[in-house]
Amino acid sequence: MAQPTGVLLVFLLSVIVPSSLSLYFHMWETDMKCFVEEVPDETMISGKYKVELYDEKTEQFVSKQGVGMHVEIKDPDKKQILSKYYQNEGQFTFTTHTPGEHYICLSPNSTRWFSGGNRLRVHLSIDVGEHANDYKQIQAKEKLSELQLRVRQLLEQVEQITKEQNYQRTREERFRYTSETTNTRVLWWAVAQTSILLLVGAWQMRHLKGFFEAKKLV
């Protein structure tokens, strides 16, 4: 019975824990593309990219030296975490210190601001949490067996799940506080409207009474 439970645990961990994002997109040399990763604090994020330039002669995208990339990363408070120029192929890694949305922006280091420049294709992969670790390198450096390495992976996955749960709990508390504050404001606004209507109604009745008395109609 222990083996199915272990298999189920591995399956659940692989489903619950966010893994990686891998894609490619097109852009011009004067463009900037930004991606948002919403993660808890103390989480490692690693990104790899490769830039290919469109060759009009072959009508294909090819790797070419001289076309670099500027990577800029900001935390949820819009504070700059990383700002660095890389070659046409590179890797960046950083650790979050504030939970929330982190902005990863890529822009070619081109000087063609007015002509638009050439068309580029960028391959990008972003790994979050324990998926950002190079376990082959860790295994070789610390001389771990396959079982020890797998146990370490599971422990780091559990730690990442705990961080995610704490972050979601914080988001839920923030949302509940916002909802309660909004409900309180709506309630007081309704009370204020009702009070104003009663005051206006009382003033109108008093005004009409004085008008009828002046006309000796009552």
Disulfide bonds with the S-S distance in Angstrom:
Cys34-Cys105 2.10
